[in-house]
Amino acid sequence: MSNVDQAAFEQAFWAQFESGPRQAIERACEHHLQRTRCTAIDVDDMISWAVCRVWKMVEERPNEILTADLSPEASAERIANASRLLARWAYLAMIRSSSRRVDRERRTGDFDRVQHLAETRSSSSDLERSETTRLALDSLRSRLNADLRGKLAASWKEPSERARIALALGADREKDDQLRTAVTAGVMRVNTVEKMRSRSLQRSRMVMRPFKKSFFLACALACLSMVFAPPAYAGGDDDGGEQTGGCLIQSPDSLTAR
């Protein structure tokens, strides 16, 4: 099939798709949500995902979806016959996306209280004004050795908060002050500081992990989750972005087989 014929074929296919298979996909998505009784997913998001999947299949494997052996109407009908499968794919993709979003919100939600403590202008006595916070600080100081607490405070991401974090962690030795001064003055390379931050955070997680199931330490970690906050890297965020559910693209024959 020449390029001109292929372009005309695709144009006719998409015209048929809009007049038939798209409506089949919409009905399949609505039926799937009704059957599962799921109220957390928007049907329009499911339909959009399924239609984008069809576009992606045609774009990546046009010779399998749009072939000279079939007419544009027949090719569009194959997609319509697979509408229920596309609806299931879309449902799974939305569920996985929602689960990842909830997990991220749960992880970041516990850090809000620590951020408030770090941003407060009060003194160290005010930081420990509640019994829970005081006990949490005491527990953290006792579990982490002095060198580790000093490195945590010196490599804290916000330079203006390092003295306050050091006060909260009890990192008040002379060598701790010298380390913070060296970092703030730029004597140490940025890459070295970031490595120190990453390693000290990782070591802190390892030390505190055996005690996470304790109710008391759960309160402590909620108040002082600075130890469990993800380290920052100079190379930027390593989050690869939101995925679409990891559904594999199958051939049209496998679609129609179902």
LINBELFEN-V394514 format. One record per residue. N is the residue number from 1. SS is DSSP state (hx for helix, st for strand, lp for the rest). Layout:
n->{N:N}
ss->{SS:SS}
This chain:
n->{1:2:3:4:5:6:7:8:9:10:11:12:13:14:15:16:17:18:19:20:21:22:23:24:25:26:27:28:29:30:31:32:33:34:35:36:37:38:39:40:41:42:43:44:45:46:47:48:49:50:51:52:53:54:55:56:57:58:59:60:61:62:63:64:65:66:67:68:69:70:71:72:73:74:75:76:77:78:79:80:81:82:83:84:85:86:87:88:89:90:91:92:93:94:95:96:97:98:99:100:101:102:103:104:105:106:107:108:109:110:111:112:113:114:115:116:117:118:119:120:121:122:123:124:125:126:127:128:129:130:131:132:133:134:135:136:137:138:139:140:141:142:143:144:145:146:147:148:149:150:151:152:153:154:155:156:157:158:159:160:161:162:163:164:165:166:167:168:169:170:171:172:173:174:175:176:177:178:179:180:181:182:183:184:185:186:187:188:189:190:191:192:193:194:195:196:197:198:199:200:201:202:203:204:205:206:207:208:209:210:211:212:213:214:215:216:217:218:219:220:221:222:223:224:225:226:227:228:229:230:231:232:233:234:235:236:237:238:239:240:241:242:243:244:245:246:247:248:249:250:251:252:253:254:255:256:257:258}
ss->{lp:lp:hx:hx:hx:hx:hx:hx:hx:hx:hx:hx:hx:hx:hx:hx:hx:hx:hx:hx:hx:hx:hx:hx:hx:hx:hx:hx:hx:hx:hx:hx:hx:hx:hx:hx:lp:lp:lp:lp:lp:lp:hx:hx:hx:hx:hx:hx:hx:hx:hx:hx:hx:hx:hx:hx:hx:hx:hx:hx:lp:hx:hx:hx:hx:lp:lp:lp:lp:lp:lp:hx:hx:hx:hx:hx:hx:hx:hx:hx:hx:lp:hx:hx:hx:hx:hx:hx:hx:hx:hx:hx:hx:hx:hx:hx:hx:hx:hx:hx:hx:hx:hx:hx:hx:hx:hx:hx:hx:lp:hx:hx:hx:hx:hx:hx:hx:hx:hx:lp:lp:lp:lp:hx:hx:hx:hx:lp:lp:lp:hx:hx:hx:hx:hx:hx:hx:hx:hx:hx:hx:hx:hx:lp:lp:hx:hx:hx:hx:hx:hx:hx:hx:hx:lp:lp:lp:lp:hx:hx:hx:hx:hx:hx:hx:hx:hx:hx:hx:lp:lp:lp:lp:hx:hx:hx:hx:hx:hx:hx:hx:hx:hx:hx:lp:lp:lp:lp:lp:hx:hx:hx:hx:hx:hx:hx:hx:hx:hx:hx:hx:hx:hx:hx:hx:hx:hx:hx:hx:lp:lp:lp:lp:lp:hx:hx:hx:hx:hx:hx:hx:hx:hx:lp:hx:hx:hx:hx:lp:lp:lp:lp:lp:lp:lp:lp:lp:lp:lp:lp:lp:lp:lp:lp:lp:lp:lp:lp:lp:lp:lp:hx:hx:hx:hx:hx:lp:lp}
